[in-house]
Amino acid sequence: MQLPEDPTIYDYLVLSLRSKDLIATFNWDPFLYQAWVRNKTFVDDLPHLSFLHGNVSIGYSRVHKRCGPVGMPAGPDGEEFVPTKILYPVEQKNYTDDEFINIEWERIKYWMSKDSGTVRQQCLVMVHLYPILKQFHC
């Protein structure tokens, strides 16, 4: 799955926010991440991303405790980022069993807490784009 070359709603979303913002999404598809990557070549001040149910494009390294593109080297030892777990729409989800997903949720908790050290009004954008995309026939 690949974004078209023309700008999409994902590009507009990413470009409408800055590094002081966080986009937290339940979407597993690669489109938000692809838009972020392609716009990073033009703009340095992009929002942070959190993939609360995992993402098909994002991998995680338990050894290096970091995430990145699936299959890319995670560190100098050559270990690759392995695909993150995907949380499917089931009645009972466990957000703490998987290390990557737990970290994504902890990021939101910290981002929204007073302990984050920011004095600005914080905004959390929860993205579920299917209804929006359907409206625009995307």
N, C-alpha and C positions, 0 to 999 in steps of 0.2 A: 504494500500500500504506500503510495507516494503522493504528496501534494502536487497539484498542477503547477505549472510555471507562473501563472498569473496569481496576483495576491488573493488571499482567501480571508475568511473571517478569523482564522487562527492568526494570520499575519497582523491583521488590524488589532486583535486583542493584545498580542505581544507588544506591538508598537505603541499601543495606547497607555502602557504602564511603564514604570521605571524600576530601578534597582531597589527602591525603598518599598516596592510592592511584592506580593506573593500571590501566585496563581496556584491554588490547590484544586486538583481535579480528580474525579473518580474515573475518568476515561482511560482505557488501556491503549487506545489506538495511538499510532506514532505521530499524528498530525500536529499536535501542539508542540511537541519536541522538535519536529522537523521545521516548523515555522520559527521557533526560537533559534535553532542552529543557523538557518539561512539568513535571518535578520541580524544575528550576532556579527556577521561579516560587515555590516553597514553601521550598526549602532552598538556602542559600548554599554549603554545604560538600559539594560533589559531587566524585566522582573525575575525574581526567583521562581522556581517551579517545584511543586510537591505532587507526587503521584501516589495518591492515598490508597489505590487498589492495585498498584504496580503499573507497569507499562511495557509494551512489547519491544520498545526501542532501548529501554534503559536496563543496564546490567549493574550488578553489585559485586563487590569483592569483600568477602568476610575477613580476609587477611589484611587488606589495606583500609577497610572501613570507609569505603568511598564508592560512589556510583559514577557511571559513564556509559558511553555507547556499547551495546552488546557486542562482544567479540573483540573489542579494542584492548590493548594492554592496560592493566590496572596499576602496574608498578614496574620498577626496573627488573624484577625477577621474571618477567614475561607472563605472569598470570593474567588471564583475560577476565573482563567483566562478564559474569554469567547472567543469563536472563533472570529478571526478578519474578517472584511469584505473582500470579494474577489472582485477585480476589473476585470470584464470580458472584453473580446476584443470587445469593442463597439467604435463607432466613437468618441464620446465625453466622456471623463473621467473627474471626478472631484477629484483632489488629495487633496483637503483641507476640504471636508465635513466630512470625517472620521478622528477622532483624531489619531488613530494608524498610518494610511497611511500618514497623514500629518507629523507626527513625523519622520517617515522613510525618507520622502523626505527632511525634515529639517536637518536630520543627514547628508545626502549627501551634502547639501549646505554648512553646517558647515565644514565637512570633507575636502572639496575642497577649502575652503576659507583660506585667509591669517590669519584670526582671530583665526584659530585653534591652533596657537602657535607652530606649527611644522616648522622646518627649512628644513626637508627632502623633496625630490620630492614625491608628493603624486600621487597615482595611484588608479583609480577607475575601478573595474572589473565589467562590466555589463554582467550578465550571462543569456543567453537564450540557454539552453542545448539541446533542442530537436534536432537541426540539427547535433550536435556532437554525441549524443547518437544514432541517426539513422545511422550515418556513421559507428559506431562500432557495430551495430546490437544489441543494448542494449534494 
